[in-house]
């Protein structure tokens, strides 16, 4: 799978959440999507050719930084981690 295919499939995953997810999952999905889009956008602006693993690592670094900055409650963090792991399994 190419990085562009991965990005496209991730966007489809996020769109599918709108139709099927609980409120908590929907919040987590939109939160992750923000970090995902930021990582993709940064790579595009910097003309970085990232692998899927490198993109995921950048997203995870961003999420960990947000956790450490206290952006999420423990419960919200749990939902974000669950949806993030689900996304990686599906793709």
Secondary structure, 3 states (H helix, E strand, C coil): CCHHHHHHHHHHHHHHHHHHCCHHHHHHHHHHHHHHHHHHHHHHHCCCCCCHHHHHHHHHHHHHHHHHCCCCCHHHHHHHHHHHHHHHHHC
